[in-house]
């Protein structure tokens, strides 16, 4: 699946993958915090505030943008596969 340029730029501005940082795990840019941690926290019933408390190197803006991006990608994927 391909995403538009705006989505691609959003991903590149928010997430990095570098083999020298957390063995290439996708992390919030300029942190060592895996994106997956945010999803795991929310799945486990924790709040966004609890996540941010435990990972102070991630800004609220980064976390919210990651969730918005995940929503957009999910909806784009579903839409592309139903038409």
Backbone as CSV, one residue per row, in Angstrom:
resi,resn,N_x,N_y,N_z,CA_x,CA_y,CA_z,C_x,C_y,C_z
1,UNK,0.847,-1.167,0.000,0.000,0.000,0.000,0.897,1.236,0.000
2,UNK,0.540,2.204,-0.800,1.294,3.450,-0.845,0.490,4.563,-0.200
3,UNK,1.219,5.458,0.469,0.584,6.598,1.108,0.982,7.859,0.356
4,UNK,0.150,8.885,0.514,0.448,10.131,-0.176,1.682,10.788,0.443
5,UNK,2.166,11.803,-0.248,3.403,12.477,0.175,3.263,13.098,1.562
6,UNK,2.094,13.635,1.864,1.863,14.256,3.173,2.027,13.226,4.294
7,UNK,1.454,12.042,4.096,1.556,10.982,5.093,2.992,10.503,5.219
8,UNK,3.667,10.331,4.092,5.060,9.899,4.109,5.927,10.903,4.860
9,UNK,5.715,12.188,4.622,6.476,13.221,5.323,6.173,13.210,6.817
10,UNK,4.920,12.968,7.168,4.537,12.912,8.577,5.255,11.766,9.271
11,UNK,5.312,10.612,8.618,6.010,9.462,9.188,7.489,9.786,9.366
12,UNK,8.101,10.341,8.338,9.528,10.647,8.394,9.847,11.709,9.442
13,UNK,8.919,12.606,9.713,9.138,13.638,10.719,8.880,13.164,12.136
14,UNK,8.266,12.005,12.281,7.839,11.516,13.587,8.570,10.262,14.040
15,UNK,8.935,9.418,13.094,9.472,8.099,13.409,10.822,7.907,12.737
16,UNK,11.739,7.269,13.464,13.012,6.908,12.856,13.292,5.435,13.097
17,UNK,14.012,4.848,12.182,14.495,3.465,12.302,15.980,3.504,11.973
18,UNK,16.784,3.123,12.943,18.229,3.151,12.772,18.777,1.913,13.469
19,UNK,19.553,1.118,12.760,20.082,-0.114,13.341,20.909,0.135,14.599
20,UNK,21.406,1.347,14.768,22.210,1.664,15.945,21.360,2.176,17.113
21,UNK,20.077,2.361,16.894,19.160,2.797,17.950,18.103,1.717,18.122
22,UNK,18.126,1.052,19.248,17.144,0.008,19.558,17.072,-1.052,18.453
23,UNK,18.219,-1.365,17.868,18.338,-2.419,16.840,17.402,-2.213,15.652
24,UNK,17.109,-0.968,15.325,16.280,-0.677,14.156,14.792,-0.630,14.431
25,UNK,14.399,-0.801,15.683,12.987,-0.705,16.054,12.488,0.705,15.751
26,UNK,11.297,0.861,15.149,10.763,2.204,14.916,10.542,2.936,16.250
27,UNK,11.174,4.088,16.377,11.078,4.883,17.602,10.606,6.292,17.280
28,UNK,10.106,6.978,18.309,9.796,8.397,18.147,11.102,9.112,17.830
29,UNK,11.072,9.989,16.857,12.261,10.709,16.420,12.922,11.414,17.602
30,UNK,14.237,11.334,17.651,15.075,11.951,18.686,14.856,11.347,20.071
31,UNK,14.355,10.109,20.118,14.202,9.393,21.386,14.650,7.950,21.165
32,UNK,14.598,7.182,22.231,14.835,5.734,22.145,13.546,5.001,22.522
33,UNK,12.418,5.670,22.377,11.129,5.108,22.782,10.417,4.514,21.560
34,UNK,10.234,3.186,21.567,9.534,2.556,20.444,8.091,3.048,20.318
35,UNK,7.661,3.248,19.101,6.279,3.638,18.810,5.329,2.590,19.404
36,UNK,5.724,1.335,19.329,4.902,0.234,19.831,4.552,0.424,21.308
37,UNK,5.426,1.052,22.079,5.145,1.264,23.502,3.866,2.065,23.705
38,UNK,3.650,3.060,22.868,2.440,3.871,22.984,1.204,3.007,22.754
39,UNK,1.225,2.210,21.711,0.087,1.341,21.408,-0.111,0.329,22.534
40,UNK,0.978,-0.245,23.019,0.885,-1.222,24.108,0.266,-0.602,25.360
41,UNK,0.654,0.613,25.684,0.090,1.294,26.852,-1.420,1.463,26.699
42,UNK,-1.831,1.937,25.554,-3.256,2.176,25.335,-4.033,0.867,25.312
43,UNK,-3.470,-0.156,24.684,-4.116,-1.474,24.673,-4.265,-2.025,26.083
44,UNK,-3.302,-1.727,26.934,-3.315,-2.218,28.303,-4.202,-1.419,29.240
45,UNK,-4.872,-0.396,28.715,-5.786,0.396,29.527,-5.161,1.612,30.183
46,UNK,-3.877,1.856,29.890,-3.219,3.053,30.420,-3.670,4.267,29.606
47,UNK,-3.513,5.426,30.195,-3.890,6.659,29.497,-2.693,7.253,28.769
48,UNK,-2.976,8.182,27.892,-1.914,8.907,27.209,-1.044,9.633,28.232
49,UNK,-1.665,10.218,29.238,-0.899,10.919,30.271,0.051,9.982,31.010
50,UNK,-0.396,8.759,31.273,0.477,7.795,31.946,1.664,7.434,31.061
51,UNK,1.409,7.263,29.774,2.496,6.992,28.834,3.501,8.135,28.857
52,UNK,2.999,9.354,28.759,3.881,10.520,28.717,4.661,10.682,30.019
53,UNK,4.059,10.326,31.133,4.759,10.370,32.416,5.918,9.388,32.435
54,UNK,5.685,8.205,31.913,6.707,7.161,31.924,7.775,7.346,30.852
55,UNK,7.460,8.103,29.813,8.406,8.343,28.719,8.497,9.849,28.443
56,UNK,9.127,10.585,29.354,9.154,12.051,29.246,9.904,12.588,28.013
57,UNK,10.677,11.740,27.340,11.366,12.214,26.127,10.416,12.327,24.939
58,UNK,9.216,11.755,25.069,8.197,11.865,24.021,7.267,13.016,24.389
59,UNK,7.072,13.932,23.468,6.173,15.061,23.731,4.726,14.638,23.470
60,UNK,3.816,15.363,24.080,2.386,15.110,23.836,2.096,15.250,22.341
61,UNK,2.671,16.257,21.715,2.454,16.481,20.290,2.898,15.264,19.474
62,UNK,4.058,14.692,19.801,4.529,13.506,19.084,3.554,12.340,19.253
63,UNK,3.107,12.119,20.482,2.209,11.002,20.754,0.880,11.174,20.028
64,UNK,0.325,12.365,20.087,-0.955,12.625,19.418,-0.796,12.476,17.909
65,UNK,0.285,12.995,17.358,0.513,12.861,15.913,0.658,11.398,15.516
66,UNK,1.317,10.601,16.357,1.466,9.176,16.063,0.105,8.488,16.030
67,UNK,-0.755,8.825,16.974,-2.094,8.235,17.001,-2.925,8.689,15.804
68,UNK,-2.821,9.958,15.453,-3.544,10.470,14.285,-3.059,9.782,13.013
69,UNK,-1.756,9.588,12.925,-1.174,8.930,11.759,-1.612,7.468,11.687
70,UNK,-1.630,6.796,12.824,-2.090,5.405,12.858,-3.547,5.324,12.401
71,UNK,-4.365,6.250,12.868,-5.774,6.269,12.466,-5.891,6.490,10.962
72,UNK,-5.160,7.459,10.445,-5.215,7.759,9.015,-4.770,6.559,8.187
73,UNK,-3.687,5.912,8.616,-3.179,4.762,7.867,-4.172,3.598,7.916
74,UNK,-4.763,3.362,9.056,-5.750,2.288,9.188,-6.958,2.553,8.296
75,UNK,-7.474,3.771,8.336,-8.641,4.105,7.521,-8.313,4.058,6.037
76,UNK,-7.120,4.503,5.669,-6.701,4.438,4.266,-6.609,2.995,3.809
77,UNK,-6.052,2.147,4.659,-5.924,0.728,4.332,-7.287,0.073,4.144
78,UNK,-8.190,0.334,5.071,-9.533,-0.243,4.999,-10.252,0.263,3.743
79,UNK,-10.164,1.556,3.512,-10.831,2.138,2.348,-10.285,1.540,1.042
80,UNK,-8.968,1.386,0.964,-8.347,0.859,-0.246,-8.742,-0.597,-0.491
81,UNK,-9.032,-1.322,0.562,-9.352,-2.744,0.412,-10.836,-3.042,0.346
82,UNK,-11.672,-2.001,0.404,-13.110,-2.228,0.300,-13.687,-1.652,-0.987
83,UNK,-12.870,-1.026,-1.789,-13.363,-0.450,-3.050,-12.636,-1.018,-4.227
